C-alpha cells in the first residue's frame, strides 16, 4: 500500500486515496461514467499513481503516469461566509 499523498493547501486538486475513501465511503459512490480516474497518491512505483477503477474500487498499485487515458475528477474547496 502506498502513502496517501502529500497534504495540500491548494484550492483545486486531486484527491488522495485516503480522501477518496473518506469522502466517497462506498465503491459505488466513486463510480464515474464507467471510466477510471486519477488520484494524487503514489502507486506501486515512482512511475505510477493510484487510480479509482471504473467499478469504484481504489487501485493502490495504480497506473503509469504517462498513460494517456482515464479521467480526472478535481475537487475544490469553497469558503462559506
C-alpha positions as CSV (number, residue, x, y, z in Angstrom):
1,X,0.0,0.0,0.0
2,X,1.3,3.4,-0.9
3,X,1.3,6.6,1.1
4,X,-1.9,8.7,0.9
5,X,-0.4,11.6,-1.0
6,X,1.1,14.8,0.3
7,X,-1.1,17.2,2.1
8,X,-2.0,20.3,0.1
9,X,-3.3,23.8,0.7
10,X,-4.3,24.2,-2.9
11,X,-7.9,25.2,-3.6
12,X,-8.3,22.8,-6.6
13,X,-6.5,19.5,-6.6
14,X,-6.9,15.7,-7.0
15,X,-8.0,13.6,-4.0
16,X,-5.5,11.3,-2.3
17,X,-6.5,7.6,-1.9
18,X,-7.3,8.3,1.8
19,X,-9.5,11.3,0.9
20,X,-11.3,9.3,-1.8
21,X,-12.2,6.6,0.8
22,X,-13.2,9.3,3.3
23,X,-15.4,11.4,1.0
24,X,-16.8,8.5,-1.1
25,X,-17.4,5.8,1.5
26,X,-18.7,3.1,-0.8
27,X,-17.2,1.9,-4.1
28,X,-20.5,2.7,-5.8
29,X,-20.1,6.3,-4.7
30,X,-16.8,6.5,-6.6
31,X,-18.1,5.3,-10.0
32,X,-17.8,8.0,-12.7
33,X,-19.5,7.3,-16.0
34,X,-17.8,3.8,-16.3
35,X,-14.4,5.4,-16.5
36,X,-11.4,5.2,-14.2
37,X,-9.9,8.3,-12.7
38,X,-6.6,9.5,-11.2
39,X,-5.7,10.1,-7.6
40,X,-2.6,12.1,-6.4
41,X,-1.3,9.2,-4.2
42,X,1.8,7.4,-5.4
43,X,1.3,3.9,-6.9
44,X,3.4,0.8,-6.7
45,X,6.4,2.6,-8.2
46,X,7.6,6.1,-8.7
47,X,6.2,6.0,-12.2
48,X,2.6,5.1,-11.1
49,X,-0.2,6.9,-9.3
50,X,-3.2,5.3,-7.7
51,X,-6.5,5.3,-9.6
52,X,-10.2,4.6,-8.9
53,X,-11.2,1.8,-11.2
54,X,-14.4,2.0,-13.3
55,X,-16.1,-0.2,-10.7
56,X,-15.3,2.4,-8.0
57,X,-12.5,0.4,-6.3
58,X,-9.3,2.1,-5.4
59,X,-6.4,0.5,-7.2
60,X,-3.3,1.1,-4.9
61,X,-0.9,-0.3,-7.5
62,X,-2.1,2.4,-9.8
63,X,-1.4,3.1,-13.5
64,X,1.7,4.5,-15.2
65,X,1.5,8.3,-15.1
66,X,2.3,8.5,-18.8
67,X,-0.8,6.6,-19.6
68,X,-3.0,8.8,-21.8
69,X,-6.4,7.5,-20.9
70,X,-8.6,7.7,-17.8
71,X,-10.3,10.7,-16.2
72,X,-9.6,13.5,-13.8
73,X,-12.0,14.5,-11.0
74,X,-10.6,17.6,-9.4
75,X,-12.0,18.8,-6.1
76,X,-12.4,22.4,-5.0
77,X,-12.7,23.8,-1.5
78,X,-15.0,26.8,-1.1
79,X,-15.1,29.1,1.9
80,X,-18.6,29.5,3.3
81,X,-19.3,33.0,4.5
